[in-house]
Amino acid sequence: MNGVLDFLTEPWAYDFWRRALQVALMSGVVCGVIGSHVVLRGMAFIGDAVAHSVFPGVAVAFVSGFDLVVGGAVAGLLTALLVAVVSQNRRLKEDSVIGIFFAAAFGLGIVVLSTAPGYSGSLESFLFGSILGISDGDVRNVAVVGVVLLALAALLHTKLVAASVDREQARALGLPVLWLDIALYTMVTLAIVISLQAVGNVLVLALLITPAGAARLLTDRLGVMMLLAPVIGAGSSVAGLYLSYRWDLAAGGLIVLTVTAVFLLCWFFAPRHGLLAKLRTRTRRASPAPVPEAP
């Protein structure tokens, strides 16, 4: 028992640990809420695409000597706005437009970076995360953006759900579908940007999608899903952070592996939609009906 308590309390002696824990919690909660809308709409691709779209902004900021996170946010928002406008053309499917523009954005980032020698080491924290190197200013920025995102998600919840479930019906009801798309893309972009320092550009999609996917397996109610997803995201982030401290391994990678393990447990053991539940249902259906005894 004392060993467990020591394991849980020992890291709190370090300032860098407390900052990392705060960012891990906030990133997990925000990504869980925003990711629920992404999963509901079937837009998992956009998470990966947005992560790529922030790359040119980071590249320009790196070459120019500006803040990498700010550069990434600006580039992601501009690209998301462009996708939202162009995808209103019904001849083009949304995933096609996303693929076109976000791939172009990533290509632009590579071209910009090729002009700066010796950039690879400086961008390692952006690609793979550097949660243990977070400053007090970073914690404040994540907190402010996180609160704004959660407030927007609560304010637009009903309209975003309506536009996700049936876009044509939403238009018929007079909802501003284009502006709702822009709002969702913007929230996804900002959620990804504030999570970059936790898990990095390469792994950020897992923090956005996996907790919501696990929650989707546990409940049929959207409200419950949006409560479970941030709990899973925050809990997995904290657990992964503790494991990284214990084993001296990469924090971002262990956070992602932890939330993936939670997803697999839900996929296997979920009471209604898990693998075991489906096998039991099939077994009952396949069992022959009892033969009544002759009088």
NORTAHU-V955683 format. One record per residue. N is the residue number from 1. RES is the residue in three letters. PHI is phi in whole degrees, -180 to 180 (999 if undefined). BURIAL is 1 if it has 16 or more other C-alpha atoms within 10 Angstrom, else 0. D_CENTER is the distance of its C-alpha to the mean C-alpha in whole Angstrom. Layout:
n->(N	N)
res->(RES	RES)
phi->(PHI	PHI)
burial->(BURIAL	BURIAL)
d_center->(D_CENTER	D_CENTER)
This chain:
n->(1	2	3	4	5	6	7	8	9	10	11	12	13	14	15	16	17	18	19	20	21	22	23	24	25	26	27	28	29	30	31	32	33	34	35	36	37	38	39	40	41	42	43	44	45	46	47	48	49	50	51	52	53	54	55	56	57	58	59	60	61	62	63	64	65	66	67	68	69	70	71	72	73	74	75	76	77	78	79	80	81	82	83	84	85	86	87	88	89	90	91	92	93	94	95	96	97	98	99	100	101	102	103	104	105	106	107	108	109	110	111	112	113	114	115	116	117	118	119	120	121	122	123	124	125	126	127	128	129	130	131	132	133	134	135	136	137	138	139	140	141	142	143	144	145	146	147	148	149	150	151	152	153	154	155	156	157	158	159	160	161	162	163	164	165	166	167	168	169	170	171	172	173	174	175	176	177	178	179	180	181	182	183	184	185	186	187	188	189	190	191	192	193	194	195	196	197	198	199	200	201	202	203	204	205	206	207	208	209	210	211	212	213	214	215	216	217	218	219	220	221	222	223	224	225	226	227	228	229	230	231	232	233	234	235	236	237	238	239	240	241	242	243	244	245	246	247	248	249	250	251	252	253	254	255	256	257	258	259	260	261	262	263	264	265	266	267	268	269	270	271	272	273	274	275	276	277	278	279	280	281	282	283	284	285	286	287	288	289	290	291	292	293	294	295)
res->(MET	ASN	GLY	VAL	LEU	ASP	PHE	LEU	THR	GLU	PRO	TRP	ALA	TYR	ASP	PHE	TRP	ARG	ARG	ALA	LEU	GLN	VAL	ALA	LEU	MET	SER	GLY	VAL	VAL	CYS	GLY	VAL	ILE	GLY	SER	HIS	VAL	VAL	LEU	ARG	GLY	MET	ALA	PHE	ILE	GLY	ASP	ALA	VAL	ALA	HIS	SER	VAL	PHE	PRO	GLY	VAL	ALA	VAL	ALA	PHE	VAL	SER	GLY	PHE	ASP	LEU	VAL	VAL	GLY	GLY	ALA	VAL	ALA	GLY	LEU	LEU	THR	ALA	LEU	LEU	VAL	ALA	VAL	VAL	SER	GLN	ASN	ARG	ARG	LEU	LYS	GLU	ASP	SER	VAL	ILE	GLY	ILE	PHE	PHE	ALA	ALA	ALA	PHE	GLY	LEU	GLY	ILE	VAL	VAL	LEU	SER	THR	ALA	PRO	GLY	TYR	SER	GLY	SER	LEU	GLU	SER	PHE	LEU	PHE	GLY	SER	ILE	LEU	GLY	ILE	SER	ASP	GLY	ASP	VAL	ARG	ASN	VAL	ALA	VAL	VAL	GLY	VAL	VAL	LEU	LEU	ALA	LEU	ALA	ALA	LEU	LEU	HIS	THR	LYS	LEU	VAL	ALA	ALA	SER	VAL	ASP	ARG	GLU	GLN	ALA	ARG	ALA	LEU	GLY	LEU	PRO	VAL	LEU	TRP	LEU	ASP	ILE	ALA	LEU	TYR	THR	MET	VAL	THR	LEU	ALA	ILE	VAL	ILE	SER	LEU	GLN	ALA	VAL	GLY	ASN	VAL	LEU	VAL	LEU	ALA	LEU	LEU	ILE	THR	PRO	ALA	GLY	ALA	ALA	ARG	LEU	LEU	THR	ASP	ARG	LEU	GLY	VAL	MET	MET	LEU	LEU	ALA	PRO	VAL	ILE	GLY	ALA	GLY	SER	SER	VAL	ALA	GLY	LEU	TYR	LEU	SER	TYR	ARG	TRP	ASP	LEU	ALA	ALA	GLY	GLY	LEU	ILE	VAL	LEU	THR	VAL	THR	ALA	VAL	PHE	LEU	LEU	CYS	TRP	PHE	PHE	ALA	PRO	ARG	HIS	GLY	LEU	LEU	ALA	LYS	LEU	ARG	THR	ARG	THR	ARG	ARG	ALA	SER	PRO	ALA	PRO	VAL	PRO	GLU	ALA	PRO)
phi->(999	-63	-64	-66	-63	-63	-62	-80	-99	-56	-64	-68	-73	-109	-64	-63	-68	-64	-65	-63	-64	-62	-67	-61	-63	-66	-65	-63	-67	-64	-65	-64	-71	-66	-63	-62	-67	-65	-67	-59	-85	70	-115	-57	-60	-67	-62	-65	-65	-65	-59	-75	-70	-75	-61	-63	-65	-65	-63	-64	-63	-64	-66	-89	84	-95	-69	-66	-67	-63	-60	-64	-64	-62	-64	-63	-66	-63	-69	-63	-62	-62	-64	-61	-72	-68	-72	-70	-70	-72	-73	-115	-76	-60	-67	-68	-63	-60	-60	-64	-76	-75	-66	-63	-63	-66	-62	-62	-61	-63	-63	-63	-67	-65	-86	-115	-68	71	-88	-61	-67	-69	-97	-61	-67	-69	-75	-120	88	-150	-68	-81	-107	-76	-96	-62	-64	-62	-61	-64	-61	-63	-63	-64	-64	-62	-64	-62	-64	-65	-65	-64	-62	-69	-67	-100	-51	-62	-69	-64	-65	-61	-70	-78	-74	-151	-67	-67	-64	-63	-64	-63	-81	89	-76	-79	-60	-59	-70	-69	-62	-62	-62	-66	-60	-64	-64	-62	-60	-68	-62	-69	-62	-74	-98	-60	-72	-78	-125	89	-62	-71	-109	-65	-59	-63	-70	-81	-101	-64	-60	-67	-64	-65	-64	-62	-74	-91	-150	-99	-99	-62	-61	-66	-59	-76	-89	-72	-59	-66	-65	-65	-64	-68	-62	-67	-64	-67	-62	-63	-66	-62	-65	-66	-69	-68	-103	57	-122	-61	-66	-60	-63	-71	-61	-66	-65	-66	-68	-69	-63	-63	-60	-65	-63	-66	-62	-89	-110	-53	-62	-113	-112	-80	-61	-63	-62	-68	-64	-63	-64	-64	-64	-64	-69	-81	-68	-68	-69	-64	-84	-66	-72	-71	-68)
burial->(0	0	0	0	0	0	0	0	0	0	1	0	0	0	0	1	1	0	1	1	1	1	1	1	1	1	1	1	1	1	1	1	1	1	1	1	1	1	1	1	0	0	1	1	0	1	1	1	1	1	1	1	1	1	1	1	1	1	1	1	1	1	1	0	0	0	0	1	1	0	1	1	1	1	1	1	1	0	1	1	1	0	1	1	0	0	1	0	0	0	0	0	0	1	0	0	1	1	1	0	1	1	1	1	1	1	1	1	1	0	0	1	1	0	0	0	0	0	0	0	0	0	0	0	1	1	1	1	1	1	1	1	0	1	0	0	0	1	1	0	0	1	1	0	1	1	0	0	1	1	0	0	1	0	0	0	0	0	0	1	1	1	1	1	0	0	0	0	0	1	0	0	0	0	1	0	1	1	0	1	1	1	1	1	1	1	1	1	1	1	1	1	1	1	1	1	1	1	1	1	1	1	1	1	1	1	1	1	1	1	1	1	1	1	1	1	1	1	1	0	0	0	0	0	1	1	1	1	1	1	1	1	1	1	1	1	1	1	1	1	1	1	1	1	1	0	0	0	0	1	1	1	1	1	1	1	1	1	1	1	0	1	1	0	0	1	1	1	1	1	0	0	1	1	1	0	1	1	0	0	0	0	0	0	0	0	0	0	0	0	0	0	0	0	0)
d_center->(35	35	33	30	31	31	28	26	28	29	26	27	30	27	26	23	22	22	20	18	17	17	14	12	13	12	8	8	10	8	4	7	9	7	5	9	10	9	10	13	14	13	11	9	11	10	7	9	12	11	10	14	15	15	17	20	20	19	22	24	23	24	28	29	28	25	22	19	17	19	20	16	15	18	18	15	16	19	18	16	19	21	19	19	23	24	22	25	27	27	29	26	23	19	18	21	21	17	18	21	20	17	19	22	20	19	23	24	22	24	27	27	26	29	31	30	32	30	27	25	25	24	21	20	18	16	15	15	14	17	16	20	21	19	22	23	22	19	18	20	18	14	16	18	15	13	16	16	13	14	17	16	14	17	20	18	17	20	21	17	18	21	20	18	20	23	23	27	28	25	28	31	30	30	26	25	22	22	21	19	17	17	16	13	12	13	11	8	10	10	7	6	10	10	8	10	13	11	10	11	11	12	9	6	5	6	4	1	5	7	8	8	10	12	13	14	17	18	19	20	20	17	18	18	15	13	15	14	10	10	13	12	9	11	14	13	12	15	17	16	17	20	20	20	23	25	25	25	22	19	16	13	14	15	12	11	14	14	11	12	16	15	14	17	19	18	18	22	23	21	25	25	22	22	24	27	27	28	30	32	32	34	36	38	38	40	42	46	47	50	53	55	59	62	64)
